[in-house]
Amino acid sequence: MSILKVARMGHPVLRKAARALDPTEVRTAPFQKLIDDMVETMHEYGGIGLAGPQVHESVRLFVAGIEQKDGSLRVLPFVNPEITPVGASTAEDWEGCLSIPDIRGKVVRPRNVVIKALDRRGKPFEMELIGYPARVVQHETDHLDGVLFFDRMQTFDTLTFLDEYSRFWAREHDEDEA
Ligand code: NI
């Protein structure tokens, strides 16, 4: 496995819509390696999610750590994800991004979602997510459409450097970059 280079804000790859994948392509050895490399890269940089465009691969794939019912974290790949909000409830919370290092800001998003995607064998699956994991998959799916979390901020009042976030705001929540 390899650690991949992470594209930072300003690199055009982060602003392009990524292309959808065919299940047969998902099953190829190079794609399986890309998934494993993205998981390793996400862990190396202490992130909770990482999308294809963030590692210069403009394809509809992200990996994300999803908390399980027993409290453990399972890192899963999502291919061609499609998100549908459940209900009208929204939540405002802090987000960070490996492509916008050491910055935090608050974003309002739907609280509950259903995500449909293909797994690493190209098989469809679906899961309902509530709260933080729902936020993470929305943030990652945005990356596949060239959208960064800054674009989702209603105001920039909460835009905060990591040091100041740790000093003044971290007790409110402690989120990882995605
Ligand atoms: Ni991000």
Backbone and ligand atoms as CSV (ligand in chain L), in Angstrom:
chain,resi,resn,atom,element,x,y,z
A,1,MET,N,N,0.846,-1.199,0.000
A,1,MET,CA,C,0.000,0.000,0.000
A,1,MET,C,C,0.879,1.247,0.000
A,2,SER,N,N,0.317,2.322,-0.430
A,2,SER,CA,C,1.079,3.576,-0.514
A,2,SER,C,C,0.275,4.726,0.078
A,3,ILE,N,N,1.016,5.708,0.561
A,3,ILE,CA,C,0.386,6.951,1.011
A,3,ILE,C,C,0.363,7.903,-0.177
A,4,LEU,N,N,-0.832,8.424,-0.462
A,4,LEU,CA,C,-1.032,9.258,-1.650
A,4,LEU,C,C,-0.898,10.733,-1.294
A,5,LYS,N,N,-0.599,11.539,-2.320
A,5,LYS,CA,C,-0.503,12.983,-2.110
A,5,LYS,C,C,-1.908,13.586,-2.067
A,6,VAL,N,N,-2.159,14.415,-1.072
A,6,VAL,CA,C,-3.483,15.020,-0.904
A,6,VAL,C,C,-3.507,16.392,-1.586
A,7,ALA,N,N,-4.481,16.593,-2.479
A,7,ALA,CA,C,-4.662,17.884,-3.161
A,7,ALA,C,C,-5.215,18.904,-2.174
A,8,ARG,N,N,-4.649,20.112,-2.197
A,8,ARG,CA,C,-5.120,21.158,-1.294
A,8,ARG,C,C,-5.970,22.173,-2.058
A,9,MET,N,N,-6.796,22.888,-1.292
A,9,MET,CA,C,-7.700,23.885,-1.861
A,9,MET,C,C,-6.949,24.789,-2.833
A,10,GLY,N,N,-7.530,24.962,-4.013
A,10,GLY,CA,C,-6.875,25.732,-5.064
A,10,GLY,C,C,-6.481,24.833,-6.222
A,11,HIS,N,N,-6.252,23.535,-5.937
A,11,HIS,CA,C,-5.964,22.595,-7.024
A,11,HIS,C,C,-7.265,22.346,-7.802
A,12,PRO,N,N,-7.218,22.514,-9.134
A,12,PRO,CA,C,-8.456,22.391,-9.929
A,12,PRO,C,C,-9.167,21.049,-9.777
A,13,VAL,N,N,-8.430,19.967,-9.449
A,13,VAL,CA,C,-9.083,18.646,-9.349
A,13,VAL,C,C,-10.184,18.652,-8.289
A,14,LEU,N,N,-10.059,19.533,-7.301
A,14,LEU,CA,C,-11.059,19.588,-6.223
A,14,LEU,C,C,-12.351,20.271,-6.665
A,15,ARG,N,N,-12.318,20.929,-7.806
A,15,ARG,CA,C,-13.489,21.678,-8.287
A,15,ARG,C,C,-14.181,21.011,-9.467
A,16,LYS,N,N,-13.663,19.852,-9.896
A,16,LYS,CA,C,-14.254,19.119,-11.023
A,16,LYS,C,C,-15.284,18.118,-10.519
A,17,ALA,N,N,-16.345,17.893,-11.301
A,17,ALA,CA,C,-17.257,16.791,-10.988
A,17,ALA,C,C,-16.552,15.488,-11.365
A,18,ALA,N,N,-16.532,14.533,-10.434
A,18,ALA,CA,C,-15.846,13.264,-10.675
A,18,ALA,C,C,-16.733,12.335,-11.491
A,19,ARG,N,N,-16.113,11.406,-12.215
A,19,ARG,CA,C,-16.894,10.515,-13.088
A,19,ARG,C,C,-17.381,9.282,-12.327
A,20,ALA,N,N,-18.569,8.793,-12.750
A,20,ALA,CA,C,-19.147,7.581,-12.157
A,20,ALA,C,C,-18.339,6.362,-12.581
A,21,LEU,N,N,-18.433,5.300,-11.770
A,21,LEU,CA,C,-17.657,4.089,-12.023
A,21,LEU,C,C,-18.565,2.930,-12.402
A,22,ASP,N,N,-18.046,2.076,-13.273
A,22,ASP,CA,C,-18.739,0.853,-13.631
A,22,ASP,C,C,-18.335,-0.244,-12.635
A,23,PRO,N,N,-19.305,-1.097,-12.207
A,23,PRO,CA,C,-18.960,-2.162,-11.251
A,23,PRO,C,C,-17.781,-3.027,-11.693
A,24,THR,N,N,-17.641,-3.248,-13.006
A,24,THR,CA,C,-16.521,-4.086,-13.472
A,24,THR,C,C,-15.185,-3.393,-13.216
A,25,GLU,N,N,-15.182,-2.068,-13.316
A,25,GLU,CA,C,-13.950,-1.308,-13.042
A,25,GLU,C,C,-13.611,-1.372,-11.549
A,26,VAL,N,N,-14.669,-1.364,-10.723
A,26,VAL,CA,C,-14.463,-1.401,-9.268
A,26,VAL,C,C,-13.702,-2.660,-8.859
A,27,ARG,N,N,-13.972,-3.762,-9.555
A,27,ARG,CA,C,-13.384,-5.054,-9.168
A,27,ARG,C,C,-11.948,-5.240,-9.656
A,28,THR,N,N,-11.423,-4.317,-10.468
A,28,THR,CA,C,-10.060,-4.486,-11.000
A,28,THR,C,C,-9.020,-4.275,-9.900
A,29,ALA,N,N,-7.872,-4.890,-10.093
A,29,ALA,CA,C,-6.790,-4.788,-9.100
A,29,ALA,C,C,-6.342,-3.339,-8.861
A,30,PRO,N,N,-6.180,-2.516,-9.924
A,30,PRO,CA,C,-5.753,-1.131,-9.665
A,30,PRO,C,C,-6.763,-0.360,-8.809
A,31,PHE,N,N,-8.065,-0.641,-9.019
A,31,PHE,CA,C,-9.069,0.080,-8.235
A,31,PHE,C,C,-9.074,-0.404,-6.784
A,32,GLN,N,N,-8.901,-1.714,-6.594
A,32,GLN,CA,C,-8.819,-2.254,-5.230
A,32,GLN,C,C,-7.628,-1.642,-4.492
A,33,LYS,N,N,-6.523,-1.457,-5.215
A,33,LYS,CA,C,-5.339,-0.841,-4.607
A,33,LYS,C,C,-5.614,0.623,-4.271
A,34,LEU,N,N,-6.357,1.318,-5.162
A,34,LEU,CA,C,-6.699,2.720,-4.881
A,34,LEU,C,C,-7.495,2.819,-3.575
A,35,ILE,N,N,-8.467,1.922,-3.395
A,35,ILE,CA,C,-9.255,1.934,-2.157
A,35,ILE,C,C,-8.332,1.758,-0.949
A,36,ASP,N,N,-7.458,0.742,-1.014
A,36,ASP,CA,C,-6.564,0.462,0.123
A,36,ASP,C,C,-5.616,1.636,0.380
A,37,ASP,N,N,-5.112,2.232,-0.696
A,37,ASP,CA,C,-4.201,3.377,-0.548
A,37,ASP,C,C,-4.929,4.572,0.067
A,38,MET,N,N,-6.192,4.757,-0.322
A,38,MET,CA,C,-6.952,5.886,0.244
A,38,MET,C,C,-7.213,5.671,1.731
A,39,VAL,N,N,-7.491,4.431,2.119
A,39,VAL,CA,C,-7.692,4.141,3.546
A,39,VAL,C,C,-6.401,4.428,4.308
A,40,GLU,N,N,-5.267,3.974,3.746
A,40,GLU,CA,C,-3.982,4.197,4.415
A,40,GLU,C,C,-3.666,5.696,4.498
A,41,THR,N,N,-3.959,6.416,3.424
A,41,THR,CA,C,-3.694,7.868,3.390
A,41,THR,C,C,-4.565,8.597,4.413
A,42,MET,N,N,-5.832,8.186,4.489
A,42,MET,CA,C,-6.746,8.794,5.464
A,42,MET,C,C,-6.228,8.589,6.887
A,43,HIS,N,N,-5.770,7.374,7.191
A,43,HIS,CA,C,-5.232,7.098,8.530
A,43,HIS,C,C,-3.953,7.900,8.786
A,44,GLU,N,N,-3.075,7.965,7.764
A,44,GLU,CA,C,-1.793,8.669,7.925
A,44,GLU,C,C,-2.021,10.128,8.332
A,45,TYR,N,N,-3.053,10.762,7.745
A,45,TYR,CA,C,-3.290,12.180,8.021
A,45,TYR,C,C,-4.349,12.399,9.105
A,46,GLY,N,N,-4.777,11.319,9.749
A,46,GLY,CA,C,-5.715,11.446,10.862
A,46,GLY,C,C,-7.086,11.933,10.453
A,47,GLY,N,N,-7.512,11.580,9.237
A,47,GLY,CA,C,-8.835,12.006,8.758
A,47,GLY,C,C,-9.903,10.987,9.093
A,48,ILE,N,N,-11.149,11.391,8.914
A,48,ILE,CA,C,-12.285,10.486,9.120
A,48,ILE,C,C,-12.915,10.115,7.771
A,49,GLY,N,N,-12.516,10.835,6.709
A,49,GLY,CA,C,-13.019,10.532,5.372
A,49,GLY,C,C,-12.057,11.087,4.334
A,50,LEU,N,N,-12.089,10.492,3.129
A,50,LEU,CA,C,-11.208,10.959,2.049
A,50,LEU,C,C,-11.865,10.592,0.723
A,51,ALA,N,N,-11.964,11.563,-0.184
A,51,ALA,CA,C,-12.629,11.353,-1.468
A,51,ALA,C,C,-11.603,11.292,-2.603
A,52,GLY,N,N,-11.957,10.563,-3.675
A,52,GLY,CA,C,-11.064,10.383,-4.815
A,52,GLY,C,C,-10.378,11.666,-5.291
A,53,PRO,N,N,-11.159,12.743,-5.540
A,53,PRO,CA,C,-10.513,13.974,-6.041
A,53,PRO,C,C,-9.438,14.519,-5.096
A,54,GLN,N,N,-9.562,14.194,-3.800
A,54,GLN,CA,C,-8.560,14.684,-2.843
A,54,GLN,C,C,-7.201,14.010,-3.027
A,55,VAL,N,N,-7.192,12.853,-3.717
A,55,VAL,CA,C,-5.918,12.203,-4.033
A,55,VAL,C,C,-5.708,12.182,-5.555
A,56,HIS,N,N,-6.258,13.220,-6.230
A,56,HIS,CA,C,-6.033,13.442,-7.656
A,56,HIS,C,C,-6.658,12.357,-8.528
A,57,GLU,N,N,-7.670,11.641,-8.006
A,57,GLU,CA,C,-8.382,10.631,-8.798
A,57,GLU,C,C,-9.821,11.105,-8.927
A,58,SER,N,N,-10.169,11.602,-10.127
A,58,SER,CA,C,-11.481,12.228,-10.302
A,58,SER,C,C,-12.541,11.164,-10.599
A,59,VAL,N,N,-12.766,10.300,-9.602
A,59,VAL,CA,C,-13.753,9.219,-9.701
A,59,VAL,C,C,-14.662,9.256,-8.483
A,60,ARG,N,N,-15.892,8.707,-8.683
A,60,ARG,CA,C,-16.895,8.800,-7.605
A,60,ARG,C,C,-16.668,7.691,-6.575
A,61,LEU,N,N,-15.676,7.910,-5.750
A,61,LEU,CA,C,-15.290,6.992,-4.673
A,61,LEU,C,C,-14.865,7.816,-3.471
A,62,PHE,N,N,-15.342,7.442,-2.280
A,62,PHE,CA,C,-14.714,7.950,-1.068
A,62,PHE,C,C,-14.602,6.835,-0.050
A,63,VAL,N,N,-13.735,7.016,0.923
A,63,VAL,CA,C,-13.640,6.101,2.062
A,63,VAL,C,C,-13.975,6.918,3.303
A,64,ALA,N,N,-14.607,6.282,4.281
A,64,ALA,CA,C,-14.988,7.009,5.499
A,64,ALA,C,C,-15.082,6.042,6.669
A,65,GLY,N,N,-14.728,6.539,7.834
A,65,GLY,CA,C,-14.884,5.777,9.064
A,65,GLY,C,C,-16.304,5.955,9.582
A,66,ILE,N,N,-17.021,4.844,9.691
A,66,ILE,CA,C,-18.416,4.875,10.143
A,66,ILE,C,C,-18.500,4.148,11.480
A,67,GLU,N,N,-18.975,4.869,12.488
A,67,GLU,CA,C,-19.094,4.261,13.811
A,67,GLU,C,C,-20.194,3.194,13.808
A,68,GLN,N,N,-19.852,2.032,14.339
A,68,GLN,CA,C,-20.807,0.923,14.414
A,68,GLN,C,C,-21.585,0.996,15.729
A,69,LYS,N,N,-22.622,0.167,15.809
A,69,LYS,CA,C,-23.474,0.198,17.006
A,69,LYS,C,C,-22.692,-0.111,18.278
A,70,ASP,N,N,-21.637,-0.949,18.154
A,70,ASP,CA,C,-20.849,-1.306,19.348
A,70,ASP,C,C,-19.770,-0.254,19.647
A,71,GLY,N,N,-19.767,0.851,18.903
A,71,GLY,CA,C,-18.832,1.937,19.176
A,71,GLY,C,C,-17.534,1.846,18.386
A,72,SER,N,N,-17.291,0.707,17.717
A,72,SER,CA,C,-16.060,0.573,16.926
A,72,SER,C,C,-16.200,1.352,15.610
A,73,LEU,N,N,-15.048,1.665,15.010
A,73,LEU,CA,C,-15.048,2.425,13.762
A,73,LEU,C,C,-14.708,1.479,12.618
A,74,ARG,N,N,-15.572,1.447,11.601
A,74,ARG,CA,C,-15.307,0.608,10.440
A,74,ARG,C,C,-15.076,1.530,9.249
A,75,VAL,N,N,-13.948,1.361,8.565
A,75,VAL,CA,C,-13.666,2.196,7.400
A,75,VAL,C,C,-14.190,1.490,6.158
A,76,LEU,N,N,-15.089,2.173,5.452
A,76,LEU,CA,C,-15.759,1.577,4.302
A,76,LEU,C,C,-15.546,2.418,3.053
A,77,PRO,N,N,-15.423,1.749,1.876
A,77,PRO,CA,C,-15.458,2.496,0.625
A,77,PRO,C,C,-16.903,2.668,0.141
A,78,PHE,N,N,-17.177,3.802,-0.452
A,78,PHE,CA,C,-18.481,4.086,-1.064
A,78,PHE,C,C,-18.219,4.486,-2.515
A,79,VAL,N,N,-18.809,3.719,-3.445
A,79,VAL,CA,C,-18.629,3.983,-4.877
A,79,VAL,C,C,-19.957,4.487,-5.437
A,80,ASN,N,N,-19.901,5.522,-6.272
A,80,ASN,CA,C,-21.108,6.135,-6.865
A,80,ASN,C,C,-22.170,6.453,-5.808
A,81,PRO,N,N,-21.816,7.105,-4.708
A,81,PRO,CA,C,-22.793,7.324,-3.635
A,81,PRO,C,C,-23.918,8.271,-4.052
A,82,GLU,N,N,-25.105,7.959,-3.525
A,82,GLU,CA,C,-26.259,8.857,-3.709
A,82,GLU,C,C,-26.897,9.040,-2.347
A,83,ILE,N,N,-27.101,10.305,-1.981
A,83,ILE,CA,C,-27.597,10.618,-0.640
A,83,ILE,C,C,-28.982,11.220,-0.724
A,84,THR,N,N,-29.870,10.729,0.146
A,84,THR,CA,C,-31.217,11.302,0.278
A,84,THR,C,C,-31.427,11.686,1.741
A,85,PRO,N,N,-31.727,12.968,2.016
A,85,PRO,CA,C,-32.040,13.343,3.400
A,85,PRO,C,C,-33.297,12.622,3.876
A,86,VAL,N,N,-33.317,12.300,5.170
A,86,VAL,CA,C,-34.496,11.689,5.790
A,86,VAL,C,C,-35.101,12.727,6.733
A,87,GLY,N,N,-36.329,13.137,6.472
A,87,GLY,CA,C,-36.959,14.165,7.288
A,87,GLY,C,C,-36.373,15.534,6.988
A,88,ALA,N,N,-36.829,16.520,7.744
A,88,ALA,CA,C,-36.427,17.906,7.472
A,88,ALA,C,C,-35.448,18.427,8.513
A,89,SER,N,N,-35.048,17.560,9.462
A,89,SER,CA,C,-34.203,17.994,10.565
A,89,SER,C,C,-32.788,18.307,10.082
A,90,THR,N,N,-32.248,19.458,10.515
A,90,THR,CA,C,-30.874,19.819,10.168
A,90,THR,C,C,-30.053,19.966,11.447
A,91,ALA,N,N,-28.734,19.966,11.273
A,91,ALA,CA,C,-27.829,20.159,12.405
A,91,ALA,C,C,-26.682,21.053,11.947
A,92,GLU,N,N,-26.193,21.892,12.867
A,92,GLU,CA,C,-25.012,22.716,12.562
A,92,GLU,C,C,-23.856,22.190,13.404
A,93,ASP,N,N,-22.736,21.885,12.748
A,93,ASP,CA,C,-21.593,21.379,13.514
A,93,ASP,C,C,-20.291,21.704,12.782
A,94,TRP,N,N,-19.196,21.499,13.503
A,94,TRP,CA,C,-17.869,21.809,12.966
A,94,TRP,C,C,-17.451,20.803,11.909
A,95,GLU,N,N,-16.761,21.295,10.877
A,95,GLU,CA,C,-16.149,20.419,9.890
A,95,GLU,C,C,-14.717,20.875,9.632
A,96,GLY,N,N,-13.916,19.911,9.214
A,96,GLY,CA,C,-12.570,20.179,8.740
A,96,GLY,C,C,-12.373,19.377,7.478
A,97,CYS,N,N,-11.264,19.614,6.777
A,97,CYS,CA,C,-11.039,18.933,5.505
A,97,CYS,C,C,-9.543,18.755,5.304
A,98,LEU,N,N,-9.122,17.547,4.884
A,98,LEU,CA,C,-7.690,17.308,4.647
A,98,LEU,C,C,-7.165,18.176,3.509
A,99,SER,N,N,-8.060,18.683,2.663
A,99,SER,CA,C,-7.637,19.559,1.563
A,99,SER,C,C,-7.616,21.031,1.976
A,100,ILE,N,N,-8.098,21.320,3.191
A,100,ILE,CA,C,-8.066,22.681,3.745
A,100,ILE,C,C,-7.487,22.539,5.154
A,101,PRO,N,N,-6.175,22.205,5.248
A,101,PRO,CA,C,-5.630,21.767,6.535
A,101,PRO,C,C,-5.724,22.832,7.620
A,102,ASP,N,N,-5.968,22.353,8.833
A,102,ASP,CA,C,-5.868,23.183,10.044
A,102,ASP,C,C,-6.864,24.331,10.099
A,103,ILE,N,N,-8.005,24.160,9.453
A,103,ILE,CA,C,-9.100,25.138,9.498
A,103,ILE,C,C,-10.369,24.388,9.907
A,104,ARG,N,N,-11.191,25.050,10.679
A,104,ARG,CA,C,-12.491,24.491,11.024
A,104,ARG,C,C,-13.567,25.543,10.766
A,105,GLY,N,N,-14.784,25.065,10.509
A,105,GLY,CA,C,-15.904,25.980,10.347
A,105,GLY,C,C,-17.195,25.211,10.523
A,106,LYS,N,N,-18.250,25.927,10.887
A,106,LYS,CA,C,-19.532,25.271,11.124
A,106,LYS,C,C,-20.376,25.233,9.856
A,107,VAL,N,N,-20.991,24.078,9.634
A,107,VAL,CA,C,-21.817,23.859,8.445
A,107,VAL,C,C,-23.164,23.275,8.880
A,108,VAL,N,N,-24.227,23.779,8.264
A,108,VAL,CA,C,-25.564,23.217,8.487
A,108,VAL,C,C,-25.829,22.162,7.421
A,109,ARG,N,N,-26.246,20.983,7.870
A,109,ARG,CA,C,-26.579,19.912,6.924
A,109,ARG,C,C,-27.765,19.115,7.465
A,110,PRO,N,N,-28.450,18.365,6.573
A,110,PRO,CA,C,-29.475,17.437,7.058
A,110,PRO,C,C,-28.884,16.502,8.115
A,111,ARG,N,N,-29.655,16.240,9.176
A,111,ARG,CA,C,-29.154,15.423,10.283
A,111,ARG,C,C,-29.150,13.923,9.952
A,112,ASN,N,N,-30.183,13.481,9.241
A,112,ASN,CA,C,-30.316,12.055,8.925
A,112,ASN,C,C,-30.347,11.871,7.408
A,113,VAL,N,N,-29.623,10.866,6.938
A,113,VAL,CA,C,-29.632,10.583,5.500
A,113,VAL,C,C,-29.658,9.077,5.259
A,114,VAL,N,N,-30.103,8.734,4.056
A,114,VAL,CA,C,-29.887,7.381,3.543
A,114,VAL,C,C,-28.854,7.512,2.434
A,115,ILE,N,N,-27.845,6.651,2.477
A,115,ILE,CA,C,-26.850,6.634,1.407
A,115,ILE,C,C,-26.910,5.307,0.688
A,116,LYS,N,N,-26.970,5.387,-0.652
A,116,LYS,CA,C,-26.891,4.197,-1.499
A,116,LYS,C,C,-25.566,4.276,-2.240
A,117,ALA,N,N,-24.885,3.147,-2.342
A,117,ALA,CA,C,-23.595,3.135,-3.027
A,117,ALA,C,C,-23.269,1.712,-3.445
A,118,LEU,N,N,-22.130,1.543,-4.134
A,118,LEU,CA,C,-21.598,0.210,-4.412
A,118,LEU,C,C,-20.468,-0.055,-3.427
A,119,ASP,N,N,-20.328,-1.315,-3.027
A,119,ASP,CA,C,-19.216,-1.678,-2.151
A,119,ASP,C,C,-17.978,-2.013,-2.996
A,120,ARG,N,N,-16.935,-2.547,-2.361
A,120,ARG,CA,C,-15.685,-2.757,-3.101
A,120,ARG,C,C,-15.766,-3.939,-4.082
A,121,ARG,N,N,-16.856,-4.693,-4.030
A,121,ARG,CA,C,-17.065,-5.737,-5.049
A,121,ARG,C,C,-18.004,-5.270,-6.149
A,122,GLY,N,N,-18.441,-4.015,-6.062
A,122,GLY,CA,C,-19.355,-3.484,-7.062
A,122,GLY,C,C,-20.806,-3.799,-6.769
A,123,LYS,N,N,-21.080,-4.297,-5.552
A,123,LYS,CA,C,-22.453,-4.661,-5.160
A,123,LYS,C,C,-23.148,-3.489,-4.471
A,124,PRO,N,N,-24.431,-3.243,-4.824
A,124,PRO,CA,C,-25.157,-2.131,-4.203
A,124,PRO,C,C,-25.449,-2.399,-2.724
A,125,PHE,N,N,-25.374,-1.359,-1.919
A,125,PHE,CA,C,-25.809,-1.445,-0.527
A,125,PHE,C,C,-26.401,-0.094,-0.147
A,126,GLU,N,N,-27.029,-0.097,1.012
A,126,GLU,CA,C,-27.740,1.095,1.454
A,126,GLU,C,C,-27.626,1.159,2.967
A,127,MET,N,N,-27.432,2.350,3.536
A,127,MET,CA,C,-27.475,2.458,4.995
A,127,MET,C,C,-28.050,3.802,5.402
A,128,GLU,N,N,-28.713,3.790,6.565
A,128,GLU,CA,C,-29.231,5.032,7.115
A,128,GLU,C,C,-28.256,5.516,8.178
A,129,LEU,N,N,-27.926,6.796,8.124
A,129,LEU,CA,C,-26.943,7.359,9.051
A,129,LEU,C,C,-27.540,8.572,9.745
A,130,ILE,N,N,-27.188,8.729,11.015
A,130,ILE,CA,C,-27.715,9.816,11.835
A,130,ILE,C,C,-26.551,10.562,12.476
A,131,GLY,N,N,-26.599,11.898,12.429
A,131,GLY,CA,C,-25.611,12.692,13.148
A,131,GLY,C,C,-24.261,12.751,12.443
A,132,TYR,N,N,-23.174,12.534,13.204
A,132,TYR,CA,C,-21.827,12.751,12.668
A,132,TYR,C,C,-21.514,11.921,11.412
A,133,PRO,N,N,-21.783,10.595,11.405
A,133,PRO,CA,C,-21.501,9.847,10.172
A,133,PRO,C,C,-22.307,10.349,8.975
A,134,ALA,N,N,-23.533,10.824,9.216
A,134,ALA,CA,C,-24.337,11.397,8.127
A,134,ALA,C,C,-23.634,12.646,7.577
A,135,ARG,N,N,-23.046,13.430,8.493
A,135,ARG,CA,C,-22.302,14.634,8.095
A,135,ARG,C,C,-21.083,14.259,7.256
A,136,VAL,N,N,-20.358,13.246,7.706
A,136,VAL,CA,C,-19.132,12.842,7.001
A,136,VAL,C,C,-19.445,12.406,5.570
A,137,VAL,N,N,-20.459,11.571,5.374
A,137,VAL,CA,C,-20.732,11.100,4.006
A,137,VAL,C,C,-21.264,12.228,3.119
A,138,GLN,N,N,-21.942,13.203,3.705
A,138,GLN,CA,C,-22.380,14.356,2.902
A,138,GLN,C,C,-21.179,15.192,2.482
A,139,HIS,N,N,-20.239,15.404,3.413
A,139,HIS,CA,C,-19.013,16.163,3.109
A,139,HIS,C,C,-18.234,15.469,1.976
A,140,GLU,N,N,-18.116,14.131,2.073
A,140,GLU,CA,C,-17.335,13.387,1.066
A,140,GLU,C,C,-18.036,13.384,-0.289
A,141,THR,N,N,-19.352,13.203,-0.284
A,141,THR,CA,C,-20.081,13.195,-1.558
A,141,THR,C,C,-19.982,14.569,-2.222
A,142,ASP,N,N,-19.975,15.634,-1.428
A,142,ASP,CA,C,-19.757,16.972,-1.985
A,142,ASP,C,C,-18.436,17.037,-2.766
A,143,HIS,N,N,-17.385,16.394,-2.239
A,143,HIS,CA,C,-16.092,16.407,-2.942
A,143,HIS,C,C,-16.218,15.850,-4.356
A,144,LEU,N,N,-17.131,14.889,-4.549
A,144,LEU,CA,C,-17.284,14.260,-5.864
A,144,LEU,C,C,-17.976,15.198,-6.852
A,145,ASP,N,N,-18.589,16.255,-6.317
A,145,ASP,CA,C,-19.244,17.262,-7.156
A,145,ASP,C,C,-18.462,18.577,-7.183
A,146,GLY,N,N,-17.233,18.544,-6.703
A,146,GLY,CA,C,-16.401,19.752,-6.729
A,146,GLY,C,C,-16.786,20.784,-5.689
A,147,VAL,N,N,-17.469,20.328,-4.634
A,147,VAL,CA,C,-17.946,21.245,-3.590
A,147,VAL,C,C,-17.106,21.063,-2.329
A,148,LEU,N,N,-16.650,22.178,-1.739
A,148,LEU,CA,C,-15.889,22.154,-0.482
A,148,LEU,C,C,-16.764,22.694,0.648
A,149,PHE,N,N,-16.384,22.380,1.892
A,149,PHE,CA,C,-17.293,22.746,2.988
A,149,PHE,C,C,-17.438,24.260,3.141
A,150,PHE,N,N,-16.428,25.024,2.708
A,150,PHE,CA,C,-16.573,26.489,2.735
A,150,PHE,C,C,-17.824,26.918,1.964
A,151,ASP,N,N,-18.079,26.213,0.837
A,151,ASP,CA,C,-19.222,26.568,-0.022
A,151,ASP,C,C,-20.552,26.391,0.711
A,152,ARG,N,N,-20.549,25.532,1.709
A,152,ARG,CA,C,-21.782,25.213,2.442
A,152,ARG,C,C,-21.983,26.106,3.668
A,153,MET,N,N,-20.985,26.919,4.012
A,153,MET,CA,C,-21.111,27.747,5.218
A,153,MET,C,C,-22.078,28.895,4.940
A,154,GLN,N,N,-22.988,29.106,5.884
A,154,GLN,CA,C,-23.978,30.172,5.685
A,154,GLN,C,C,-23.364,31.536,5.962
A,155,THR,N,N,-22.425,31.578,6.927
A,155,THR,CA,C,-21.596,32.776,7.128
A,155,THR,C,C,-20.202,32.273,7.452
A,156,PHE,N,N,-19.201,33.157,7.387
A,156,PHE,CA,C,-17.838,32.761,7.729
A,156,PHE,C,C,-17.484,33.128,9.170
A,157,ASP,N,N,-18.484,33.478,9.961
A,157,ASP,CA,C,-18.241,33.890,11.356
A,157,ASP,C,C,-17.484,32.838,12.157
A,158,THR,N,N,-17.710,31.558,11.833
A,158,THR,CA,C,-17.109,30.496,12.647
A,158,THR,C,C,-15.786,29.996,12.069
A,159,LEU,N,N,-15.328,30.566,10.936
A,159,LEU,CA,C,-14.076,30.119,10.322
A,159,LEU,C,C,-12.938,30.305,11.330
A,160,THR,N,N,-12.219,29.219,11.625
A,160,THR,CA,C,-11.305,29.200,12.764
A,160,THR,C,C,-10.058,28.395,12.436
A,161,PHE,N,N,-8.871,28.935,12.785
A,161,PHE,CA,C,-7.650,28.135,12.687
A,161,PHE,C,C,-7.674,27.056,13.758
A,162,LEU,N,N,-6.956,25.950,13.486
A,162,LEU,CA,C,-7.004,24.811,14.393
A,162,LEU,C,C,-6.549,25.170,15.810
A,163,ASP,N,N,-5.487,25.992,15.923
A,163,ASP,CA,C,-5.005,26.385,17.261
A,163,ASP,C,C,-6.106,27.084,18.060
A,164,GLU,N,N,-6.764,28.044,17.407
A,164,GLU,CA,C,-7.827,28.793,18.076
A,164,GLU,C,C,-9.048,27.899,18.325
A,165,TYR,N,N,-9.280,26.986,17.386
A,165,TYR,CA,C,-10.366,26.011,17.587
A,165,TYR,C,C,-10.090,25.214,18.866
A,166,SER,N,N,-8.847,24.732,19.006
A,166,SER,CA,C,-8.494,23.942,20.194
A,166,SER,C,C,-8.615,24.772,21.467
A,167,ARG,N,N,-8.206,26.068,21.392
A,167,ARG,CA,C,-8.243,26.921,22.581
A,167,ARG,C,C,-9.650,27.281,23.009
A,168,PHE,N,N,-10.500,27.599,22.032
A,168,PHE,CA,C,-11.787,28.218,22.367
A,168,PHE,C,C,-13.014,27.354,22.100
A,169,TRP,N,N,-12.908,26.392,21.193
A,169,TRP,CA,C,-14.118,25.725,20.715
A,169,TRP,C,C,-14.101,24.219,20.816
A,170,ALA,N,N,-12.947,23.609,21.034
A,170,ALA,CA,C,-12.853,22.141,20.916
A,170,ALA,C,C,-13.732,21.423,21.918
A,171,ARG,N,N,-13.995,22.058,23.070
A,171,ARG,CA,C,-14.811,21.378,24.076
A,171,ARG,C,C,-16.230,21.142,23.567
A,172,GLU,N,N,-16.619,22.023,22.617
A,172,GLU,CA,C,-17.951,21.888,22.026
A,172,GLU,C,C,-18.052,20.565,21.246
A,173,HIS,N,N,-16.928,20.211,20.592
A,173,HIS,CA,C,-16.908,19.023,19.757
A,173,HIS,C,C,-15.466,18.801,19.342
A,174,ASP,N,N,-15.111,17.587,19.022
A,174,ASP,CA,C,-13.747,17.343,18.551
A,174,ASP,C,C,-13.821,16.501,17.272
A,175,GLU,N,N,-13.819,17.176,16.146
A,175,GLU,CA,C,-14.011,16.468,14.879
A,175,GLU,C,C,-12.704,16.336,14.122
A,176,ASP,N,N,-12.646,15.328,13.287
A,176,ASP,CA,C,-11.480,15.104,12.452
A,176,ASP,C,C,-11.689,15.744,11.088
A,177,GLU,N,N,-10.588,15.800,10.328
A,177,GLU,CA,C,-10.681,16.358,8.992
A,177,GLU,C,C,-11.193,15.283,8.031
A,178,ALA,N,N,-11.861,15.758,7.004
A,178,ALA,CA,C,-12.463,14.833,6.049
A,178,ALA,C,C,-12.252,15.371,4.631
L,1,NI,NI,NI,-12.905,17.255,2.780
